[in-house]
Amino acid sequence: MSLLHARGAARIDCNLTPMIDLAFLLIVFFVLVARMGGDQAPTMALPEPHHAALSPQERVGRIAVNVLADDGGASVTVGAMRFGTADADIDRIAEAIAQRLRADPSLKVDVRADRSLPYREVEPALKAIAQAVANQGSGAVTVRVCALDAPGRRDG
């Protein structure tokens, strides 16, 4: 016994007209609401952020004094000038630093020394900086000492 319809197999139809009408109504609604919202929005004075991470960093001038390991000793560079670490060179290093400090007393001094150097090789550069500050005569100067790794060696 077969349960077939008298008209044949049942057909499933889907009428999309009401769904299309609804989509157009929603589009018209959102267009009108968006237009009204923009016209009626009040002007607002928003606060300016004062967080340190959001403000541009001021550029601080620095004098880089590099103490590098040479064959059997060390050399000191101030900018593009290269000096030895003998007692006669300390005065020349001090004068090079003092000239830069006279031009801009707000400069900070960075001493960068090779980590493999003993202190006795770095000491002349520190003496020259102290002498330059004394010769320049403007008072305190900020000095920062950093250790550098030898070329090709990476820590960390």
Secondary structure, DSSP 8 states (H G I E B T S, - for coil): ----BTTBS-------HHHHHHHHHHHHHHHHHHHHHHHH-----------TTTS------EEEEEEEEETTEEEEEETTEEE--SHHHHHHHHHHHHHHHHH-TT-EEEEEEETTS-HHHHHHHHHHHHHHHHHH-SS---EEEEEE--TT----
